[in-house]
Amino acid sequence: MRWLMLYARSRQVPASLAAVVISTAAAWALAREGGEGPGDPRLPVLVLATGTMAASIGLSGQDLALDRTAAIRWVTRRAAHVLLAGAVVAAVLLTAQTMGESMATTAFVVRDSAGLMGLAALGAALSGGQYAWTLPFAWLSLSLLAPPATSTPTQVATWMLLPPGTPAGTWAALLLWGAGTAAYALAGPRR
């Protein structure tokens, strides 16, 4: 148990969790004030992206050389970190929804949380933990500014705003989650 506490502190998990909870509470308050309606996916996507960006801070430790030379198996720990962070981001939003205003379905939250966390993990593998937030932020910006999804390429570009069950959105999220988790688990964060 001591190892887990040290790991959580070194990855800034308490601060990340606080940011996830605060951003979700703020969005829940906005939704109660009468936003665009329960069918509008922009607010829950913004909450999930904010939570993912906050959680991405912990995808690298204080000393990368120490992480790489430690005599423990990092592959499973890194994969578990990505999975757990995505689950926590989704769980916080789903918990907030039980207190009143429903912003999105469970399938929508799980799909977007997985895809966004995969993007963050890919960002950590490509540019380091301190910049892991840039890929989810860039894709969120693209999704919000892209034209309506009429063709398959625009559906892939705007996967996080599509209704659950849309094949292009589901496959895009799954591929991003799988590729990001595998790249981060195997390579670790970039120096």
N, C-alpha and C positions, 0 to 999 in steps of 0.2 A: 504494500500500500504506500510505503514511503516513496518508492520509485515513481508511482503514478502522480503523487503530489508534486514531486520535484519536476517531473516532465510537464505537468500542467502549468506550473509557475514559469518554467523556462520558455514555454510557448505562449505566454501571456493569455492563457485561457480565461482567468477571471475578468480581465478587462474586456476581452472579446465578447464574453457572455453578457456582460453589463451593456455593451453597445448593442448587441442583438436584442436584448429585452427592452431597452429604452427606445430603439427605433421601431420596434413592433408596437409598443404601447402608444407611441406618437401616431403611428399609422392607424391604429385601432380607434384612437380618439378622432382622427380626421374622418374615418369611415362612419362613425356615429353621428358626425355633424351633417351628414348627407352629401356624400361625394357624388360620383357619376352613376352610382347604382351598383347592385350586387353582381351584375354581369360584366362590369368593366375590369379587365385584368391588370390595368396599369398599376394600381395601388398595391395589390399583393406581390406583383413582380418587383416593384420598387422595394418593398419590405424584404423579400427574399434576397435580392441583389445586395442590399445594404447589410443584411446579416452575413451573407457570404463574404463580402468584402471585409467586414470586421473579423470574421473567423479566419480569413486568409493570412492575417498577420502572423498567426502561429504556425505557419507552414515551414518556417525555418527557425532554428535555435539561435542562441547568442553567439555561438562559435561553430562555424561550419566545419572547421578542421577537426574539432572534437567529435562532432556528429559522425564524420566519415571514418574516424579511427577507433571509435568505440567497439568493444568486443561483443556487441549485441546485434541481432538481426533487425535491421532497420526496415526492410521491405514490408514485413507484416505490420510493424508499428506505423509506418507512413500510410499504408492503405487503410488501417483502422482509424487513423486520425482523420483522413478525408471522409470516410464513411460516417464516423461519429459527428464530425462538424456539420455535415449536410443533414444528418438526422436531427441534430439539436436545432438548427435553423428552421427546419420544417416543423418540428414539434412546438417551438415557441409560437409560430404563427397559428398553428392549429389549436393550441391552447387558448390563445387570445380570442379566437373565433368562438370558442365554447362559452365565452362570457357575454355574448350578445350578437354583434354584427358579423354575419358570414361574408367574407370577402372573396373566397375561392373554394373550390371543391378539394377534397383530399388528394385526388389523382393529379390535379393541377399543381398543388403545392409540392407533392413528392417529385413529380417530373421536373419542375423548374428548379427545385432545390438540388436535385442530383445533377442536372446539367450545369447549373451555375457553379457548384462545388467542383465539378470536373474541369470547368474553365479556370477556376482559381488554382487548382492543382497543376494544370498545364502551365499556367502563368508562373507558378513557383518553379517548375522544372526548367522553363525557358529563360526566366529573367530574375529569379531569386524570390525569396519570401517577402521582402519589402516591397516588391512590385507585383505580387501575385494578384492584387486587386484590379490591375489594369485590364486584363482580358474580360472579366465579368462587366466592368464598367463600360468598356468599349462596345461589347455586344449589346448591352442594355441600351446604350445610346443609339446604336444602329437600329435596334428593334423599335424604339420609340419614334424614330425619324423616318423609317422606311415606309414606302407606299403600302397600301393594303395588299395582303398576301393573296395573289391570284394564281401565280405559277409556283411550281415546286421550288425553284431557287429563292423566291421571296418568302415562301413558307419556311424554308430552312433558315433564312436570315432572321425571320421574326418568330422562331419556334417558341420563345418564352411567352408570347402573347396569344398563341393559338389555343383553342379549346382542347381539353384533354381528349384523347382518343384520335386526334388528327395524326395520321401515320408519319408525315414529314416532321412534325414537331416532336413526336415520341422518339423516332429514330435519331433525330439530331441530338436530343438530350441524352439518349443512351450512348451514342457514339462519343459525345464530348465527355460524359462521365467516365466511360471506360478508358478512353485514350488519356485523359488527364490523370486519372487515378493510377493507371499503369506507368505512365511517364514519371510521375512524382514518386511512386513507390520504388521503382527500379533505379532511377537516376538521382533522386533527392533534389533539394533546392539547388539552384545554380549559385555559384560563388559570386 
